Amino acid sequence: MSKKNSPPVKVALITGASRRIGAEIACELHAKGMNVILHYRTSQANAKELCATLNQKRSASAATLAADLSIFDNLSLLIQRAVEIWGRLDALVNNASVFYKTDIGDVGEADWGKLMDINLKAPFFLAQAAFPHLSKQQGCIVNIIDIHAERPMREYPIYCISKAGLQMLTKTLARELGPQVRVNAVSPGQMLWPEGENTLSDEIKQKIVDHIVLKRQGHPLDVAKAVSFLILDADYVTGQDLAVDGGRLLYG
């Protein structure tokens, strides 16, 4: 088939795509033939490096956009700038997230605001801004949640609440935006160990693995493959939250 008659390349915007799970999602969607827009907030070097790598594999197939998703006006602007790059948007992956402890008794309003703004408020308003563009392509949204949306984790109450809200947001948007736009979610289990102040001891890590049916930690690629499936191969699936956790939710 000639290039002239080839279908247009689909475009995905992935928030928090400079590293970790977001970067893996971007790489997988790119490998499946999509053009990708890598959103980042502060990790410019990582985002630019990944973008250059993807563009070496396929010319003019990746781009970067910076935005602080806690600033409301940035949300619609990010979607606008994303659409301007290739003139279309087929998929929005709400991956960007904030994760840190909020011990009851020491929680302040700023903690609530920070976690809710990035983990719940931003996905909603990004989806709202993206809807007119996604609907033109019969596109989709995939939210990256967490198995702890269903099973609360000690010392992380606001984080878990925000992710539980994102789970309901997925179902609500699926109802509101259908039939033009499908909305689904992926809830990762143990993929990567926390960094910084959330670092876990080897004993705790082993205890977590012991409570996974498959007895091993997952890999970001496991999440990326699930996202790719929901975007490219699940035309009759909407309103679903796919747990990619090796069976961890099966433990009591």
C-alpha positions in Angstrom: 0.0 0.0 0.0 1.4 3.4 -0.9 2.1 6.0 1.8 -0.6 8.2 0.3 -3.3 5.6 1.0 -2.0 4.7 4.4 -4.3 5.5 7.4 -3.2 8.5 9.5 -1.0 7.8 12.5 -2.8 7.8 15.8 -1.6 10.1 18.6 -1.4 9.5 22.3 -0.7 12.0 25.1 0.8 10.3 28.2 1.0 12.4 31.4 4.0 11.8 33.6 5.8 10.1 30.7 9.4 11.0 31.4 10.3 7.9 33.5 9.1 4.7 35.3 5.7 3.4 34.2 4.8 6.4 32.1 7.9 6.1 30.0 7.2 2.4 29.4 3.7 3.1 28.3 5.0 5.7 25.8 7.6 3.2 24.5 5.0 0.5 24.0 2.5 2.7 22.2 5.2 4.0 20.0 6.3 0.5 19.2 2.7 -0.3 18.2 2.9 2.6 15.6 1.4 5.5 17.5 2.9 9.0 17.7 3.4 9.9 21.4 3.4 13.2 23.3 5.5 12.9 26.5 4.2 15.2 29.2 6.5 16.0 32.1 6.7 18.6 35.0 10.3 18.8 36.1 12.0 15.8 34.6 13.0 17.6 31.4 16.3 15.7 30.8 14.6 12.3 31.0 11.7 13.4 28.8 14.0 14.9 26.1 16.3 11.8 26.2 13.3 9.4 25.7 11.9 11.7 23.0 15.2 11.6 21.1 15.4 7.9 21.4 11.9 7.4 20.0 12.5 9.8 17.1 15.7 7.9 16.2 13.5 4.8 15.8 10.9 6.7 13.7 11.4 10.3 12.6 9.0 13.0 13.9 7.0 10.5 16.0 7.5 11.8 19.5 7.3 15.2 21.2 7.5 16.6 24.7 5.3 19.1 26.6 5.9 20.5 30.0 3.1 21.4 32.4 2.4 21.6 36.1 -0.9 19.7 36.4 -1.7 21.3 39.8 -2.4 24.6 38.0 -5.9 24.5 36.7 -5.3 26.7 33.6 -2.5 24.4 32.5 -4.9 21.5 31.9 -6.9 22.7 28.9 -3.8 24.4 27.6 -1.9 21.1 27.6 -4.6 19.4 25.6 -4.6 22.4 23.1 -0.9 22.3 22.7 -1.0 18.5 22.3 -3.6 18.6 19.5 -1.6 21.4 17.7 1.4 19.1 17.2 -0.1 16.6 14.8 -3.6 18.0 14.4 -5.4 15.2 16.2 -5.6 13.2 19.5 -6.7 9.6 19.7 -5.8 8.6 23.3 -5.2 10.3 26.6 -3.3 8.3 29.3 -3.7 9.9 32.7 -0.6 8.4 34.3 0.9 11.3 36.3 0.5 10.8 40.1 1.7 12.0 43.5 2.5 9.4 46.1 3.6 10.1 49.7 2.6 9.3 53.3 -0.1 11.3 55.1 -0.2 10.1 58.7 -3.6 10.7 60.3 -3.1 13.5 62.9 -0.5 15.3 60.9 -2.4 15.8 57.6 -2.9 19.4 56.5 -5.1 20.9 53.8 -2.1 21.4 51.5 -1.5 17.6 51.5 -5.2 17.0 50.6 -5.0 19.6 47.8 -1.7 18.3 46.3 -2.8 14.7 46.1 -6.3 15.4 44.9 -5.2 18.0 42.4 -2.8 15.7 40.6 -4.4 12.3 41.1 -8.0 13.1 40.6 -8.8 16.7 39.6 -6.3 16.8 36.7 -7.5 13.6 35.1 -11.1 14.9 35.1 -10.4 18.3 33.6 -7.9 16.8 31.1 -10.6 14.4 30.0 -13.1 17.2 29.7 -10.7 19.3 27.5 -9.7 16.3 25.4 -13.3 15.0 24.8 -14.1 17.1 21.7 -10.8 16.0 20.0 -11.0 12.4 21.1 -14.6 12.1 19.9 -13.5 13.1 16.3 -11.4 9.9 16.2 -13.6 7.6 18.3 -10.7 7.7 20.7 -10.2 6.7 24.3 -8.9 7.5 27.8 -7.0 5.2 30.0 -6.5 6.2 33.7 -3.7 4.6 35.7 -5.1 3.9 39.1 -3.7 1.4 41.7 -4.9 -1.7 43.4 -4.9 0.3 46.6 -8.0 2.1 45.3 -9.8 -1.0 46.5 -7.5 -2.1 49.4 -6.4 0.9 51.5 -2.7 1.1 52.5 -1.8 2.2 56.0 -0.2 5.6 56.3 -1.4 6.7 52.8 -5.1 7.5 53.3 -5.3 10.5 51.0 -3.5 8.8 48.2 -5.8 5.8 48.4 -8.9 8.1 48.5 -7.7 9.9 45.4 -7.2 6.7 43.5 -10.6 5.4 44.6 -12.0 8.6 43.2 -10.2 8.0 40.0 -11.7 4.5 39.8 -15.2 6.0 40.0 -14.2 8.8 37.6 -13.4 6.1 35.1 -16.8 4.6 35.3 -18.5 8.0 35.3 -16.7 9.3 32.3 -17.3 6.0 30.4 -21.0 6.7 30.9 -20.8 10.4 30.2 -18.5 10.3 27.1 -19.8 7.3 25.4 -20.5 6.2 22.7 -17.9 8.6 21.1 -15.1 8.0 23.6 -14.2 4.8 25.6 -12.8 5.3 29.1 -11.0 2.5 30.9 -8.3 2.1 33.6 -5.4 -0.1 34.6 -4.6 -0.7 38.3 -1.0 -1.8 38.7 0.1 -4.0 41.6 3.7 -4.1 42.7 5.7 -3.0 39.6 8.4 -0.7 40.9 9.6 -0.1 44.5 8.9 3.4 45.9 11.7 6.0 45.8 12.9 8.6 48.3 11.0 8.9 51.6 8.8 6.0 50.6 11.8 3.5 50.4 10.9 0.1 51.8 13.1 -2.4 53.7 14.1 -5.7 52.2 11.9 -7.4 54.8 8.8 -5.4 53.8 9.5 -6.0 50.1 9.6 -9.8 50.6 6.4 -9.7 52.6 4.7 -7.9 49.7 6.0 -10.5 47.2 4.8 -13.3 49.5 1.3 -11.9 49.1 1.3 -12.0 45.3 -0.2 -15.2 43.7 2.5 -15.3 41.0 5.2 -14.8 43.7 7.1 -12.1 41.8 7.2 -8.4 41.2 5.7 -7.1 38.0 7.4 -5.0 35.4 6.2 -1.6 34.0 5.9 -3.4 30.6 3.1 -5.4 32.1 1.1 -2.2 32.6 2.1 -0.8 29.2 0.8 -3.9 27.4 -2.5 -3.6 29.3 -2.8 0.1 28.3 -1.9 -0.8 24.7 -4.6 -3.4 24.6 -7.3 -1.0 26.0 -6.3 1.6 23.4 -5.8 -0.4 20.3 -7.5 -3.8 20.7 -10.5 -3.3 23.0 -13.1 -1.6 20.8 -16.0 -3.0 22.8 -14.6 -2.4 26.3 -15.4 0.7 28.4 -15.9 1.6 32.0 -13.5 -1.2 33.1 -10.6 -1.2 35.6 -8.1 -3.9 34.7 -5.9 -5.1 37.7 -2.4 -6.0 36.6 -1.2 -7.3 39.9 -0.1 -10.9 39.6 -3.1 -11.8 41.7 -2.3 -9.7 44.8 -5.9 -8.6 45.2 -6.9 -12.2 45.8 -5.1 -12.2 49.1 -7.2 -11.2 52.2 
